[in-house]
């Protein structure tokens, strides 16, 4: 097993005891709550007469079901089920003294966007949320895990969960990113090489020169999609990039207290002689932008590559999965994804809904317009992101290009509101999953790509190479060096 890694250190500092079933009881430093997975947990708490153990460590927002059109936020919400879930969260947080960023808050947004930008997520933490993409918070050098409803109940009641310690795989990312290539491309490359189940039983420690050069928003995007690679969590060791991002955030320590915490955070970094269960190297030098061609994030290629043939898959299961993907996506082995018709362009989510993502896409859209037959949505990951984009004038670029500029929410990532694909529509999406039916239509088709690539597809009306829309060598992948976080 691993030794002296950040994961080992954080685990030991939060381990309360070993449980009779062999699992560890792990203390949760930050518990994030949203409207979809929490109502049953609060109900179970009430049935047992328990109070919330640590309301000051618990924060809630609404994201999955909220309408993103401004005029759709009037209460009660048009969708009765959405209104029921939102009302339950409002009641549960009020009754238990939990801070809630609701629809009337200027800090409302997607859980995994809100917590980092407020400084709630910090190095050395254990973070739990009823959402698989809690892995996002590992970008700070914390351990973020998605939990189920019964575990949400446990965290609310005790501040702890029962957990199995994972193996640690070091993912060393080597090379140098070129123009138009960014964090989203990096994580898609990792998943493509290691597989959607390659991380099962592991957490991923991301490192190497490419990861170190990423801004915090890029690191958040990489850690976010650890789940799509099968890992339980993913993290980056904290460094000066981490500390400068946190400095001055609303919930971060201030002044001398910040400097004291920084010393502690530094001590959590994996030691130079740390022992890993596995080490892999992923070379991204000279890599082209990536897009998915199939129905899982591992079915991915560089834009210059053809859709792979069945005989490229030595494993029978992978070969059969490819056959199903060809059929659903309507692609043929050997074809290029360039020119693949697009009906919808979607920019947002907890993967790519941050300021740098919109800045990257806006660079492509400047002076251009969305193709006539494309429906284009720009959905900020939080109201804070929306306000900052509007302060910079980025919203005007999107609106002038023909995008709909929306309010914060999960939106078309999983289509739990009106933002959904219709029929066999094809979506160029900056989200994290391209599963069949994920975006609201069982016949809909999703092509995952970076924010810059989404903007290029919106303009072209088909999958296009973002580099053709860049007039200089600055990256357009989102969250990379040269694009402000």
N, C-alpha and C positions, 0 to 999 in steps of 0.2 A: 504493500500500500504506500501511497504518497507520504512524504515527510517534509515538514518545514515549508510547505507552500502557503500562500495566503489562505487558501481554502482550509487547510489543516488548522491554521492559527485562529481563524474566525470560528470554525466549528468548535474548537476546544474552549474558546472564551464564552460560547453561548450554550455549551452542553451542560445541562442541569444534572442528569443522572442517566444510567442505563435502565431501561424499562424491562419488565419481566419477559417480554417477547423478543428481547434482543435489540430493539431499536433504541435510539437515543432520544431523550426528551430535550428539545432544543428551544431555547428562549428566543422569541421574536422581537427584534428591536424596533421594527416599523411595520405596522399592519395597515394595508391599504384596502379600502372597501368601495365597491360600486353597487349599482342597483340590481344587477341580474342575479348574482350568486349569493347575496347576503340575506334576503328576507327570511329564508328557511332557517338560517343559522341564528338570527335574532329571535325567531319564534321558538326554537329549541331552548335558547337561553331563558326566555320568559317562562316556558313550561317548567323549567327546573328551578326557577327562582333565583338565578344567578345574575350578578351585575357584571358589567364589562370591567375586567381587571385593570386595564391600563388605557383609559380613554385618551390620555395625553399622548400615547404612542399610536393612536388610531386616527386615520384621516380618510375622509370619504369624498367622492365626487361622482357625478353622473356622466356617463359617456356612451355606453353601448346603444341605448334606445332613444337617445335624445334627437329630436329633429334638428337638422343643420340649416334649414331655411329659417330666416329670421322670423317670418310671420307664422311659422309652425310651432313656436314656443309658448304660445298663449295657453294658460291653464284653464280647465283641464286639457291635457293633451288629447288630440283627436283619437289616437290609438288607446283604447281602454286598458289593454294589458300594460302598455308602457306607463300610463298614468298610475296604474295600481302599483307597479314596481317603484316608480319615483316617489309616490306618496309614502310607501312603506319605508323607503330609505330616509326621507325627511323626518318621519315620525321616530324611527329607531335611533337616528343620530341625535335628535333633540332630547329624547328621553334618557339617553346614556351619556350626554355631555361630550359628544364626538364632533370635532370640527368637520363641517360639511361645505364643500364648494358646489353649491347648487346652481340652478339656471340663472339666478339673480346675482351670481358672484362673478367678478371680473377675473377670477382664477379658476373657473370651471374648465374642464377639458378631460382629455384621456388620462387615466390614472398614471400611466408610465411616461407621460409628458409633464404632467403637473408636478409630481413629486420631485423629479430631478431639478426642474427650473426654480422651485421654491427652496431648494437646499434641504429638503427632507431626506433625500437619499445621500448617504455619506459613506466614506470608506469604513470597512470593518463591520458593517451592519449585517444583520439577517433581516431580510425583507420578505413578507408574505402577502399574497393577494389572491383572491379567487379568480385568477386569470393566468393563463399559461405564459404570457409574455412578461411576467414579473422578472424574468431573466434579464430584462433591459437594465435593471439597476446595478448589475454587475459591472457596468462601465466605470463605476466609482471605486471598484475594489470591494464590493459587498457581495453577499450571496443572496440572490433573489429567486424565490421559488413560487410557482403557482400551486395553489391548494384547492381542495374540494370543499363542499359545503360543511361537511362534518368537521374538517380541520379549521374552517373559519370559526365555527362554534367553539372549538378548543382554544383558539387564539383569543377570541373575545373573552372566554371564561377564565383562562389561566395565563395567557400571554405566551403559551408554549405549543409546540406541535411534536408529534412522534415522527421521527425521520430516520432514514437509513443513510449512512455516509456513503458517498459515491467515490469512484476512482477519479483521478485527475489526469487529464490529457493536456499537454502543452501543445498549442497550435502556433507554430512559429511562422509568421508571414513575411516572406523575403521578397525583395525587389523594389521597384519604384513605380508608382502609379503615373500613367500618362494623362494627357488632357481628356476630359470627358469620362474618366474612370474614377470611382469613389468607393465609399464604404459599402454601399449596397452591392456593388459588383464584387467586392472582396468577400463578403459573407456568402453570396451566391456561389462564388468559386469554391469556397471551403465546403459548402454543402454538396456541391457537385462532385468534388473529389472524395469526400469522406462518406457521403451518403446520408439519406434522411434518417437512417437508423444507426449511423456510425457512432453516434455519441451515447447510445443507450448504456446506462450504468455509469456514465461519466459526467463530470463537469469539465468545461473547456476553459483553460487559461490561455487567453489570446496574448501574443507577444511578438517581438520582432520589430524591425525598423518600420514596416508599413503601419502596424498598429500604433507604435509610438508616435508616428507623425500625424495620426488622425486627431482632429479636434474632438471635444467631448461629444458633440452631436453625432459624429461619425462612429465613435466607440459605442454610443447608445444603440445605433442602428445594428452594429455587428452583434452585440450581446443580445439584443432583442430576438434575433433569429437563431440563437443557439437551440431553441426548442425545435425549429424546423430541421435541425441537424440531429435530433434525437437526444441531445444532452439535457440533463436535468437543470443545468444552469451554465452560465458563461461569465467570465469576468476578465478585467484588465487590471494589472497592478497599478495602484495610485501613483501619480507623479506630479510634477509642477503644473502640467496641463489640467489635472484634476483639481488641484488646490486653487488655481487662478479662476477656474470656472465657479467654484463654490464661494469664493471670497465675496462678501457683500450680499449673498442670497438671503432671503427673508428668514429662513429657519436655520441658517448656518451659524456657528459660533462667531463672535465678533472680537476684534482686537487681540488682546493677550490670550484670551481663551482659544481663539482660532489657532494661534501659533503653538499653543500647548497641544492642541488636538493634532496639529500637523506632525509634530514629533511622534505622537502615538501612531498616526496613520502610516508614517514612514516605516515604523517597526513591523507593520503587518505585511509588507511586501514579501513575496517569496524570496527566500534566501538564495544566495548565489549557488550554494551546494544543495538546493532543494532536490528531493527525489520525486520523480513523476512516475505514474503507472505507465505512461506512454508519451512519446514525443513524436510529432509529425511536422513536416515542413511543407508549406504551400507556397509555391513560387508564382507571384503575380507580375513579374517584370515583363513589360511589354504587352500586358493583357488588354484585350479589347473590351468594350462594354458588354455586359451579359444580359440575356433574356431567357426566360423559360419557354420551352416548346411544348411541355406536357402538362400534367395535372398534379405534380408535386414539385416543391422547390428544388429537388435534386435533379429533375429533368431540365437541365439548363445548359446553354451553350454560349460561347462568345459570339457576338453578332456576325463575325466573319466566318463562322463555322456552319456546316450543314446540319440539319436534323439527323441524328445518328440512325444507322440501320439496325435492324433487330439482332444481327450477328455481332454487333458491338457489345452486346450484353451477354456475358458468359453464364450468369446466373439465370436459371429458368424463371424464377419469380420476377426478376427485373425485366426479362424479355417479354413476359406476359403483360407486365405493367406498361411497358412501352407500346405494345400492340393496342391496349385500351386507350392510351393517350393519343396515339395516331388517330384513332377513330373519333374520339371526342373532339379533339382540336381541329380535325380536318387537315392534317399535315401529312406529307409523304417523306419517308426517309430520303436523305440526299438533298432535300429542298433547303432553301435559305429562309430564315424568318423575316428577312428584309422584304418589305412589300406586303406582309401579312395584314390584311384589312383590319382596321380598328373602328369601332363604333362609339366607344366611350373612353375618355381619358380621366383617370382618377388620381389625384395627388393628395396625400394625407396619411393618417394612421399613426400608431405608436412607433412604427419603424421609420417613417419619413415624413412626419408632420411638423417639423421644427423650422425655425427661421432660416437656417442655412439651406434646407431643402427647397423652400420657396424661393430663396435667392438664386439657387442654382437653376431652377426651372424658369425663373423670370428672365435670366440672361438669355435663354434660348428664345423666349417669347417676345422679347423687346423688338418692336417694329414689325411683328408678324401676327398673323391671325390663325385661329383654329379652323381646320377644314370644315366646309359647309355641313357635311353629314356626320360630324363628331359632336357628341355631348360631352362637355368637359367640366369637371368639378374640382375646385380647389378648397380643401377643408382643413383649416389649421388644427393642429393637435390640441391647442388650448386657446382660451380667450386671451391669455398673455401673449402667445405667439401671434394671434390675429392682430392685437393692438400694436405689437412691434413691427409687423409687416406693414401695417397701415401707416405707422409713423415713418417708415422708410419709403412709402409710396409703392410698395410691391403690389398691393391690391389693385392699383390703377393699371399696372402692367397686365395683370391677369384679366381684369374686366375688359380692357381695351382689346385684348387678344381674343376675347370670346369665351373665357372661362366664367363659370358661376362662382362667385366669391362667397363662401358659406361661413356659418358659425361653427364652433368647435364640437367635435364628436367623433365617434368611431366610423360613422357613415357607411360607405360602401365596402369597407373591409369585410364585414360579415352581414351587412344588409338587415339589421334588426330594426330599421326604420324605413322610410320611403326611398332611401338611396339604394337602389338595387338595379341589377341587370334585368333586361326583359328579353324573353325568348332566347335566341341564339346570339345575342350581342357579344362582341369581343371587347374586352376591357384592357387597355394598357394601364397597369396599376402599380403604384409604389408601395402596395401593401405587402404582407408577408406570406400569404397563402393563396395558392391557385387551385385548391381542391374543387372537384365537381360540386356545384351548388353553393359554393362558399359566398358568392356575391349576390345571392338571391334568386338565381334561376338555375334549375338543374341542367338546362341546355346552354347556359351562358359559358363563355370561355375567357379565361384570365391569363394575361401574359405579364409576369412580374418583371420589373425593371427599375432603374434608378429614377429619381425625380427629373433629371435632365432628359433622360430617354422618354419619359412620359410626355414632357413638353414637346419633344421632337415628333413623337407619334401623333400628338394632337394636331400639330401644324400640318404634318404630311398626310394624315388620314390613314396611316399605315405604320407598321413598325419601321423605324428609321434609325440611322446612326447619328447620335447626338453631335458627334464631332464635325459633321457637315454644317452644323448651325453655330459653331463657335468661331469667333473671329480673333482669338488669341489662345495662349497656352494655359490659361487658368482652368482648373478642373471644374466640372459641372455635375459631379456625382452626389453632392450633398455631404456636409459634415467633414470636409477635407481641408487640408492646408490651403489657404488662399481664399476660403469662403468663411466669413465671420460666423461664429457661433452665437 
